[in-house]
Every structure is written in C-alpha cells, then in structure tokens.
Amino acid sequence: MSAHFQSSGPRSNAYSESKFTNWAEYDPFFAEARAAFKRYDGKISHAPIFPHIITIKTQFPDFIHACNRAEVRTRLERMPPASRKDLRAVFLLAGTRKQEKSWWSNLGCYGMYWRSCVFLCAHPFHLPSGYTLDDLRRFYLDDVLVHEIAHHLDRERMVDDKAKEAFAHAYVQKQ
C-alpha cells in the first residue's frame, strides 16, 4: 500500500511548518476552515440570495472575533450585488491552540477564500502595540473581507497566483 493511503494528515506543530507528511502541508488555519465547511456544507444553500454569515464561538479566551455578524452583513451590503453573487457563506472562525502557536510565524492568516466561502480567522487577543480593537475591526472588514471577496470574483479567470493577488489588492483599493 502506498504512503498516500496511509496519510496521517497535516503536521501537528509549528516546527514542521515547512515540512510535509504524506504530501500534506501543515496549515492549522486551513484545517479549521475545512472542518467548518464540512460541518455546515449540507446546511447552507449553494446559491443563496445573500450569503450566510456563520459565527463559530471562540473556545479559547486567547482569541477574539475582530468583527461580528452584523458588521459583516453591513459591509457586504455596501458592496456591489454582483460581488456577492454565488457566495455561499462568510465564516467567522473560532481559532485553535495550533493556530495560537503558529500565529506569529509565517503561517499567520487573517482570512481565506475556498469553495465559494470566505473564512475570517479569529485573531489573538493580544494586539500589536499602537493598534486598537477598532483598527482591527476596520482592517478585517475593509481589507481582509474585501480581499477575499475579490478572490471570489476572480475564481475562474486567472490561474497565476501573483495575478490573483494583484487583482485582490487592486479590488480592495477600489472599494
């Protein structure tokens, strides 16, 4: 039997952030997004009129949601309706212990787009000096959320990662 079928999954610690186990890269942020998607996939419409906004309660006092459902909804309503077309959901993720250990490494992640859903990662409660919770909320709503919506708009056009990121950055500037 090949190693592919005996996969133990993602590496389990920050030391192995650049290592591979059976071809699975260690990414605790994507692992949480994948688990949330799997949990809610059958419960959310494939083409809702307005995307669902799903909040997963933080289990650790070390993580906070940078914004809440109402703020996400308001920000989405301010965007052109075409940008929300076929967007299934926006998830406000909870954060995990593995993410806490990996946050300040090169693995740290604010959000991602996958399978017609936007995932906004929980943020560690500790903020860099000089930043307030209002700064963090504005950053998540006006930069991270809009950036991931741009990936939703761009999902089928571009295949080059640099071009995708350039499009997303330019879209944030326009919004």
N, C-alpha and C positions, 0 to 999 in steps of 0.2 A: 504494500500500500504506500502511496506517495505521501510525502510530508504535507502536501496541500490538504489532504483529507483529515490529517491529524492536527489541524491548526489549533493552537491554544489561544489564538486571537491577539489583540493588541498587547504590546509590552506593558507591564504593570507599574513602572515607576519612571520618574523624571530622568534618571541616569540613562535610560535606554531611549531617550527621545529621538536619537538619530539612528537607532538600530532597528533591525527588522526581525520579527519572529514569524516564520512561515509567510513571509511577504506582507504582513500586516503592520503598518506603521503605528507607533504609539501616539494616539491623539485622544486625550480624555474629553476634549470638547466635542469632537465629532461623535464619540461614543455616547455621550449624553443626548445629543441631538438625534442620533439613530434610535436610541431607546425611546425617546419621547414620541418620535414619529411612529414607531411600531405600536406604541400604546394607543395612539389616537387615530391612526390611519383609517380604520374602519368606521370611525365616528364622525369624520368631517367630510363634507361634500367635495367632489372632485372639481366642481366649477361653481363655487358659491357666488352670490351676488356681491357680497362683501366678505373679505377674508375673516375667518375665525381668529380670535385672539385668545390664546390659551396660556394661562399663568400656572406654572408648576411651583408650588410653595417651596421656598428655601428651607432646607432641613438643618442647615448649619448657621450659627449666628455670625460666622465669618463672611457670609455672602449677603448681598442685597440686590434687589431688582433696581436698576438705575431709573426705570420708568414703570408706570403702571398701565393697565389695560386701557383706561380712559384716555391717557396721554397718547398711547399708540394709535388708538382709534381716531383721535382728533388729528394727529399728524397724517395718517393715511387719508383722511377726508380732505385735507388740504392739497393732496397730490392729485394730478390728473387721473380721472377714472380709468384711462387706458393703462396706467401703470399698475393698477390692481387687478386687471383682467386675468383670470385663471390663477390668481394667487390663492392658494388654499388656506393658509394659516400663517399667523405670526406667533411663535412660541417664546415665552419669557421663561428661560430655563432656570433651574434651581442652583446649580453648582454642586460639585462633588469634592471629596477630600483629595482625589488625584489632581483635580484642577487647581485646588488650593496650593498644592506642592509645585505645580507646573506654571502657575500664573505669571510669575515674574521672569520666567525663562523665555526662550524664543517661541515657545508653544502658546503663550497667552493669546486669547481670542475674545473679541467683543461680539462677533456675530458671524453667521454664515447663511448661505442660501443652498438648499438642497431639496429636490423633488417638489418643486413649486411651493415651498415653505421657507419662511425666514425664521431663523433661530437667533434670538438675542441672549447671549450668555450672561449669567449672573456675574456681578463684579465683586471682588473682595471688598469688605467693609473699609479696609484701610485705603485711604486716598493719597495720592502723591501730594506733597506739600504745595500749598498755593491753590489747590482745587477744592471746590465746594460740591455738595450734592447737586446743586442747581447746574453747575458746569457739567457734571457727569450726565445728568438727565438730558441737557441740551445736546451733548455730544452723541449720546445713544439715539436720540430722536432725529436730529438733523444731519448727522453724519453716518452712523452705523446703519440705522434702519433704511435711510435713503440709498446708501451704497448697496445694500443687499437687494433692495427693490430694483436697482439698476441691473444687477445680475439677473433678476427675474425677467426684465425686459430684453436682456441681451442673451438669453439662454440658448438660442438656436442660431444666432448669426455668426458669432465669432468663435474660433477654435483656439486661437493663440491666447495664452494666459496673460501676457503683457497687454494685448489689445483689450481683453476683458476688463482688466484693472484700470486701464486708461479710460475706457468708456465709463466705468463706475465712478471714478474720480471726477470726470467732467460732468456727469449727471448730478452729482452732489453739488457742484458749484452752481449749476443752473437752478436747482431747487432752493 
